[in-house]
Each structure stands twice: as structure tokens, then as C-alpha cells.
Amino acid sequence: MALDHGLRTITVTVNLDPAPATQQGFSNILLLVDEASNPLASRVTTFTSYPEAVTAQAAGAISSGTLSLLQTMFSQAPRLARVKVGKVDTAGGETWAQGYAACIAADADVYGVCMATRTAADVVAVSNAIEAGVDFKVIASWVGHKDGGVLVAKTYGHLRDTHSFDMAKRMDFSC
């Protein structure tokens, strides 16, 4: 199916065969957790069962909080085939947005992302909105702030240096 919106054409492919969808990572969830105190062996670790996660927690590879989240995720129906746990190190100065980007760079074979806290999810969402060019006032209304975007600008505007550098490139100082 193709939709034509002026200069942009959007093509959507619908595949009703579940095997290719699974092979393309549609059964993989990325759970982002702050694991600075219990660092994982790698940035992203894949778990295929709750008992496997119990073993990892006993070995000190994941925290009891992460184990609890994995228990919840593996108890859902239909049962997930895999949950990938991505490490974010906020104690080391890494932001949730930076941690998310690093996890995706390490393992992009995921279709959905779960975050350990609502605040962490808000930070990533607001950061992405800022990078997409959405103005602070609009973002503030989305997240329920009544200050016209002042808090959004102060709190979230600095999260990704790449966006700041890209915006600086747009400046023209010639007269």
C-alpha cells in the first residue's frame, strides 16, 4: 500500500506470516534499566526465560529490581520469546537518551522499548521531540507543564550535544 502526501510517498508492507515477523525482531523487547551498581557483561544482554534471569541475578549480573521487571515481562500472555536488557549508567553521567542510543547502536534488533521508570520515558520522549524541532511551549503542553516551556528548556534542552551542534551549523553570522 502506498500513500502519496505531496512530495512524500509512504510505503507500508503488511506481512501476515508470523515467521518472518519473528525473524525480523518483532518478538524482541528492549528493557532499559539503570544498572550502574550491577553492570551487565555487555551493553545489551538477551534473556529467553525468567529462570535464565534468576541465574543472572544470582551471579550479580542484574539487580533484583531488573529481575522483578523481567518476571513481569515473561509472565505475560502471549509469552515473549526474548527480552533484551539494555544498561544505562546514570550514576556515571549518562542520560537515559544517551543510554538508549548506545543500546540501539549495540543491538538494534528490537521492536519495542520499555523503560524502568516513567520519568526516564518522559526524558527520552521530550528529548526526541526537541530534536524533531517541536518548540518548548508545545512540548510543555504535552507533558502537562503550565509554564510555557521554561522547565522543558531548562531540564531537557541540553540532553543531546549532537542536536546542539547541528543547530549551531545553521547559524549565519555574515552581514
C-alpha positions as CSV (number, residue, x, y, z in Angstrom):
1,M,0.0,0.0,0.0
2,A,1.4,3.4,-0.9
3,L,0.1,6.8,0.3
4,D,1.1,9.9,-1.6
5,H,1.3,13.1,0.5
6,G,2.6,15.7,-1.9
7,L,6.4,15.2,-2.1
8,R,6.4,12.3,0.3
9,T,5.3,8.7,-0.5
10,I,4.8,6.4,2.4
11,T,5.0,2.7,1.6
12,V,3.6,0.2,4.1
13,T,4.1,-3.5,3.8
14,V,1.8,-5.8,5.7
15,N,3.0,-9.4,6.2
16,L,0.5,-11.8,7.8
17,D,3.1,-14.6,8.0
18,P,4.3,-14.7,11.7
19,A,7.6,-16.5,11.0
20,P,9.2,-13.6,9.0
21,A,8.0,-11.1,11.6
22,T,9.7,-13.1,14.4
23,Q,12.8,-13.3,12.3
24,Q,12.8,-9.6,11.9
25,G,12.9,-8.9,15.6
26,F,9.2,-8.3,16.2
27,S,9.4,-10.5,19.3
28,N,12.3,-8.6,20.9
29,I,11.6,-6.1,23.6
30,L,14.4,-3.8,24.9
31,L,14.1,-3.1,28.6
32,L,16.2,-0.1,29.6
33,V,17.4,-0.2,33.2
34,D,19.9,1.8,35.3
35,E,22.4,-0.9,36.2
36,A,25.4,1.2,37.3
37,S,25.7,-0.7,40.5
38,N,25.4,-4.2,38.8
39,P,27.0,-3.7,35.4
40,L,26.0,-6.2,32.8
41,A,28.7,-8.1,30.8
42,S,27.7,-6.1,27.8
43,R,25.6,-3.1,26.9
44,V,22.6,-5.3,26.0
45,T,22.0,-8.8,27.3
46,T,19.3,-11.1,25.9
47,F,17.2,-13.3,28.2
48,T,14.9,-16.0,26.9
49,S,13.3,-17.0,30.2
50,Y,12.7,-15.9,33.7
51,P,14.9,-18.8,35.1
52,E,17.8,-17.5,33.0
53,A,17.3,-14.1,34.5
54,V,17.2,-15.6,38.0
55,T,20.6,-17.2,37.3
56,A,22.0,-13.9,36.1
57,Q,20.7,-12.1,39.2
58,A,22.3,-14.7,41.4
59,A,25.6,-14.1,39.6
60,G,25.3,-10.4,40.2
61,A,24.8,-9.5,36.6
62,I,21.4,-7.8,37.1
63,S,19.7,-6.2,40.1
64,S,16.7,-7.6,42.0
65,G,14.7,-4.7,40.5
66,T,15.6,-5.8,37.0
67,L,14.8,-9.4,37.8
68,S,11.3,-8.3,39.1
69,L,10.7,-6.4,35.8
70,L,11.8,-9.5,33.8
71,Q,9.4,-11.7,35.8
72,T,6.5,-9.4,34.9
73,M,7.5,-9.4,31.3
74,F,7.9,-13.1,30.9
75,S,4.6,-13.8,32.7
76,Q,2.6,-12.0,30.0
77,A,0.5,-13.9,27.5
78,P,1.4,-14.5,24.8
79,R,4.8,-15.2,26.3
80,L,7.7,-13.2,25.0
81,A,10.4,-15.2,23.2
82,R,13.2,-12.7,24.3
83,V,13.7,-9.7,26.4
84,K,16.8,-7.7,25.9
85,V,18.1,-5.7,28.9
86,G,19.9,-2.6,28.0
87,K,22.2,-0.9,30.5
88,V,22.0,2.9,31.2
89,D,24.6,4.3,33.6
90,T,23.1,7.4,35.1
91,A,25.5,7.3,38.0
92,G,28.3,7.7,35.5
93,G,26.7,10.7,34.0
94,E,25.0,9.0,31.1
95,T,21.5,10.3,30.3
96,W,18.6,8.0,29.5
97,A,18.6,9.3,25.9
98,Q,22.4,8.6,25.6
99,G,21.9,5.1,27.1
100,Y,19.1,4.3,24.8
101,A,21.1,5.4,21.7
102,A,24.1,3.3,22.9
103,C,21.9,0.3,23.4
104,I,20.3,0.6,20.0
105,A,23.8,1.0,18.5
106,A,24.9,-2.2,20.3
107,D,21.8,-4.2,19.3
108,A,19.1,-2.7,17.1
109,D,17.1,-6.0,16.7
110,V,14.2,-4.8,18.8
111,Y,10.7,-3.7,18.0
112,G,9.7,-2.0,21.3
113,V,11.3,-0.3,24.3
114,C,10.2,-0.5,27.9
115,M,11.8,1.9,30.4
116,A,12.2,1.2,34.1
117,T,10.6,4.5,35.1
118,R,8.0,6.9,33.8
119,T,10.4,9.8,34.3
120,A,13.1,8.1,32.1
121,A,10.5,7.5,29.4
122,D,9.5,11.2,29.6
123,V,13.1,12.3,29.3
124,V,13.7,10.3,26.1
125,A,10.3,11.4,24.6
126,V,10.9,15.1,25.3
127,S,14.5,14.9,24.0
128,N,13.3,13.3,20.8
129,A,10.6,16.0,20.4
130,I,13.2,18.7,20.9
131,E,15.4,17.2,18.2
132,A,12.5,16.9,15.9
133,G,12.1,20.6,16.1
134,V,9.0,20.7,18.3
135,D,9.0,24.0,20.2
136,F,9.3,24.0,24.0
137,K,5.8,25.5,24.5
138,V,4.1,22.6,22.6
139,I,6.2,20.0,24.4
140,A,5.3,21.6,27.8
141,S,1.6,21.3,27.0
142,W,2.1,17.6,26.1
143,V,3.7,16.8,29.4
144,G,1.3,18.9,31.5
145,H,3.5,21.9,32.3
146,K,1.8,25.3,32.7
147,D,5.0,27.5,32.3
148,G,5.0,27.8,28.6
149,G,8.1,25.6,28.1
150,V,10.5,27.2,30.6
151,L,11.0,24.0,32.6
152,V,11.3,21.9,29.4
153,A,14.0,24.2,28.1
154,K,15.9,24.2,31.4
155,T,15.6,20.5,32.1
156,Y,15.7,18.7,28.8
157,G,17.2,21.1,26.2
158,H,20.8,20.0,26.8
159,L,20.4,16.3,26.6
160,R,22.0,15.6,23.2
161,D,25.0,17.6,22.1
162,T,24.6,16.3,18.5
163,H,21.4,18.3,18.2
164,S,23.0,21.4,19.6
165,F,25.9,21.2,17.2
166,D,23.5,20.6,14.2
167,M,21.6,23.8,15.3
168,A,24.8,25.8,15.6
169,K,25.7,24.8,12.0
170,R,22.5,26.6,10.8
171,M,23.8,29.9,12.1
172,D,24.9,32.5,9.6
173,F,27.0,35.3,11.0
174,S,27.6,37.1,7.7
175,C,26.0,40.6,7.4
